[in-house]
Amino acid sequence: MKTTFTKKNYYILLVGIAFIALGYLLMIGGGSEDPNIFNPAIFDFQRITLAPLSCLSGFVTIIVAIMWRPKQEEAEANS
């Protein structure tokens, strides 16, 4: 039985999931203990730029994992 995904596809997929999880973990925090006091930490580089870029790269990596096709199969298909 031949599967669509190879071992490399699953590896790339897990890396993408790890990037997404890292992005969500980077978004955690920055809140204030007292709701009447503003905490500017919610607008730092980590939460505004780094975390969304990490999530985006994770989603792109998952798309690559789904679309990835080994070169050996292409050579066999052309024969």
C-alpha positions as CSV (number, residue, x, y, z in Angstrom):
1,M,0.0,0.0,0.0
2,K,1.4,3.3,-1.1
3,T,0.6,6.5,0.9
4,T,0.5,10.0,-0.4
5,F,2.8,11.4,2.3
6,T,6.3,10.2,2.8
7,K,8.4,10.4,6.0
8,K,9.8,13.7,4.8
9,N,6.3,15.2,4.4
10,Y,5.4,14.3,8.0
11,Y,8.7,15.8,9.2
12,I,8.0,19.1,7.4
13,L,4.4,19.0,8.7
14,L,5.6,18.6,12.3
15,V,8.0,21.5,11.9
16,G,5.1,23.7,10.7
17,I,3.0,22.7,13.7
18,A,5.9,23.5,15.9
19,F,6.3,27.0,14.3
20,I,2.6,27.7,14.9
21,A,2.7,26.5,18.5
22,L,5.8,28.7,19.1
23,G,3.9,31.7,17.6
24,Y,1.0,31.2,19.9
25,L,3.3,30.8,22.9
26,L,5.1,34.0,22.0
27,M,1.7,35.8,22.0
28,I,1.0,34.8,25.7
29,G,1.3,37.5,28.4
30,G,1.7,41.2,28.4
31,G,-1.5,41.7,30.4
32,S,-1.8,43.7,33.6
33,E,-2.6,42.4,37.0
34,D,-4.9,45.3,37.6
35,P,-7.4,46.0,34.8
36,N,-7.3,49.7,35.6
37,I,-3.6,50.0,34.9
38,F,-2.3,50.0,31.3
39,N,0.7,47.7,30.6
40,P,2.5,48.7,27.4
41,A,4.2,45.3,27.2
42,I,1.3,44.1,25.0
43,F,2.7,46.2,22.1
44,D,6.3,44.9,22.2
45,F,8.1,43.4,19.2
46,Q,7.6,39.8,20.4
47,R,3.8,40.0,20.4
48,I,3.2,42.4,17.5
49,T,5.8,41.2,15.0
50,L,7.7,38.0,15.9
51,A,4.7,35.8,17.0
52,P,2.5,36.5,13.9
53,L,5.5,35.9,11.6
54,S,6.2,32.6,13.4
55,C,2.6,31.5,12.9
56,L,2.6,32.6,9.3
57,S,5.8,30.7,8.6
58,G,4.2,27.7,10.2
59,F,1.2,27.8,8.0
60,V,3.4,28.2,4.9
61,T,5.5,25.3,6.0
62,I,2.4,23.1,6.4
63,I,1.3,24.0,2.8
64,V,4.8,23.1,1.6
65,A,4.5,19.8,3.5
66,I,1.2,19.0,1.8
67,M,2.4,19.9,-1.7
68,W,5.9,18.3,-1.4
69,R,6.5,15.5,-3.8
70,P,9.8,13.6,-3.9
71,K,11.9,13.9,-7.1
72,Q,12.1,10.1,-7.4
73,E,8.4,9.7,-8.0
74,E,8.6,12.4,-10.7
75,A,11.3,10.5,-12.5
76,E,9.3,7.2,-12.3
77,A,6.1,8.9,-13.5
78,N,7.9,10.2,-16.7
79,S,9.3,6.8,-17.6
